[in-house]
Each structure stands twice: as C-alpha cells, then as structure tokens.
C-alpha cells in the first residue's frame, strides 16, 4: 500500500557546513570537511568535533531569548526561520491549529544538563538554575518552535538516536497524509559536543581518533576509516499537503514520496549482520512510494565511517537496489549530527534531486575494496527520478525516506 | 542599588540595558515567573540578598525591586 506524498517547500540548515542552505551546499560540493580539534574537549580521549562555524546565538536570536534556550533549540529556531522564509510562509497569516511541529533529537540538551550538574556537585542544589528543566529536555525543541511561530497543531519530538530526524520527517508525512495538518515544520536538532557525551561515544569505540589529521578524521567508506566525528546543528523542512502548497502558489522543491521505519530487534549498537532491519526499512519506503527498487538513482547513505555501519549498509544497498545508484555520505563534511543527522541529510537529498548534482563523499581517498558501490568522489551530475536517504541508530532503529523531484 | 540590579539583569539574565528604568514593569523587561525565580537566586548568590520569588513577583516596577533589595541589604 502506498501513502500520500508530501511537498517540501522550505529548507533551513544550521550545520558544521555553514549557517544557511547556500553556504551548506557550497561547503558540501567543495568538499570542505568541518572536523577540527576542539579545545572544549581537552581531557577527553577524543578531541575532535564538527562545530557550527561562527554561531552567535545572541546576534541571531537576541541575548535575552538565547539565554533561556539550550544550544540545540537555538540551532532549530535559526533553521526554522530560514525554512519558513524559503517557503514564503508566514505562520501568522495561517490557521496555527493546522500547523504541526515534529522534530528529532537524540539527547536533549546535554550541555545545559552537564553545566547544572556541575553546579549541583560543586555548589549545592540550592544554586541549580530554575531554567534547567525549561531548557534541557528534548521536548522543549518542539515547544519552543511552536511558541516562535504560533504553530498550535500536533507537537512532537521523536527520540530514536541517529534515526530521530529521519523518523520525524516520516511522522510529519503521515500527519499530513492523514489530514491532521496542512503544514508541518519537520526535521531535527542536536548539540551533542560536550565532554560527557563525546567521552561516552569514545568509550564505545565509535569515534575517529585521527587527531594528527583533523580534516581527514571523518572518512566514510574509506579503507582507513576509524569511526565518526561528533557534529552539531539542525535541519528543518517545511512540509505541506501538495494541494495546500498548490493553493498558495508555493514553489515545491521536491517531494517526500515514501518512508519506512523498522527495528533490528537484535543488538543495542551493532547492526544486524545481514542488515535485516535497514533492508526492511528501504523496502517499506519504496512500497510507501509505490516505486520499484531499480528506480533508485541515488542514496544519501548513513555512512558514519564506523567499520560495521559502512560494510553492512554497503552490502544492503548492493543487494536491494539493482539499479546501481550513485551513493554519497555527506558525513565526510559534516560529521555525525546524531538526532539531527537524518534531517540534515534529508535536506541535502532534496537539494540533490532538485539540482541534479550529487555532492561527493569527502576524504574518500581509498575506497574500501569490501564496499562494492558506485561512490561519488567528486560533485557528479545525475538525473535523479528517485533517491533514498538512510539512517541507522544505536538502539537498532532504521529509518529511510524516499525523495523525488517536484 | 539600582545599578547593582541593572548589572545583574543585563549580565546574568541578558535583559537589554535600555529597557531597565526605575519605572519599568516586570512585563517590560520580560520578567516572567521563571525569570523571577532566576533573579531571586542570582540576587542571593551574587549579593547575598535573600528575597523570595513570591515577594519579588509582587513588585510592580524595577523601583519596587530596588526598594526590596535596600530593605534586605540594610537588614544584613
């Protein structure tokens, strides 16, 4: 059974590749990797991160407003403003009850939580900020966005680790197809670059330790890959029912035509060895899009650059998509934005099908011979009738979106 | 005391300096219920002046908060 498609009418990006969609695309196609040594991670076994460059929340949001928002919410609000402007949509002109918000976030606001935990331990409970629980819970993302733009419809945060942003867009598509909303602001935001969070990922063995070559640290599908680099940021899409977009004369940038979500039900961090869950999610997305696997011309892979992920994902793409799609992992530039990754990559996939230009996988100097895929090593012109974007999460979740041109 | 309060409102709560006058109301400087609790905590931490958030919430203007601070400060 296939589901109704959804129009993408606006994009907003705040990522390690830049603030704004145009700088993101330029950085991605260059490609200019964002990974760098991070002085805030001194003392942590891994000191690499992908930060949003020159992010000044007080200048972008006002000092008073920024003071009361966790960094992940700051990213989301800036991205949402761009997405709404891009869509030519002023929520104040619309029925707010018909506008929904669905955002993905894996961790909430760990920086706020860690700061206040330090206050608790060093100074005592009486000095913990009364703003703590108005800032760090993941639910604040959707709540603050609703306050920002008067969106009074369904308001949700999806928290399924690295699939959060992808799944959020899938849920938004369903809300639109069911007629619950006319417009949904959908995407994801994450601000995970804190000593505690990065130490946790490092202890798992998930991170690249290429301190001698920071810009080469995130190298998906390369034979010398050793793990991901923790990134931060937000990706927001304005999604609309196609008839709503048409009625207001909106420019449709691309269409989300399918999504699939599954769980491996196998292991908390290792993907199923045959990629059972991601395969099922790909097939579900294709069924939702009423499309055949050989129609897929491009995949924006999860491609974290961990040994296990890249091999499993490559095998499944090879097995499920006989059309030989051109594959890229934009994480070579951005690092891994955890709960925001899938949303940012969905936005990149929209830009890819819209422009017919596939951005390259950065740092892919020597493709792993065990990865039998057609990988983009330079910006490549390609007519794309259908693209998939994948996310796999710690917890065993899988989420896939199918994206088609307008 | 006004200057000390202003310094805290600007430096800690990030209220724009030009909004802060003796006659300004809590609404004018965006002092909602959470910010009142935050201000109560910061006054204690920075100046050792203990005014409960319930008492602060009854202040009609910045001037009223200054007077409460002076009363508490004098009692120290």
HADDOCK unambig.tbl for C-alpha pairs under 7 A between the chains (distance, minus, plus):
assign (segid A and resid 63 and name CA) (segid B and resid 14 and name CA) 5.60 0.50 0.50
assign (segid A and resid 64 and name CA) (segid B and resid 13 and name CA) 6.74 0.50 0.50
assign (segid A and resid 64 and name CA) (segid B and resid 14 and name CA) 4.64 0.50 0.50
assign (segid A and resid 64 and name CA) (segid B and resid 15 and name CA) 5.51 0.50 0.50
assign (segid A and resid 67 and name CA) (segid B and resid 14 and name CA) 6.67 0.50 0.50
assign (segid A and resid 127 and name CA) (segid B and resid 41 and name CA) 6.85 0.50 0.50
assign (segid A and resid 129 and name CA) (segid B and resid 38 and name CA) 6.70 0.50 0.50
assign (segid A and resid 130 and name CA) (segid B and resid 34 and name CA) 6.60 0.50 0.50
assign (segid A and resid 130 and name CA) (segid B and resid 37 and name CA) 6.51 0.50 0.50
assign (segid A and resid 130 and name CA) (segid B and resid 38 and name CA) 5.95 0.50 0.50
assign (segid A and resid 131 and name CA) (segid B and resid 34 and name CA) 6.82 0.50 0.50
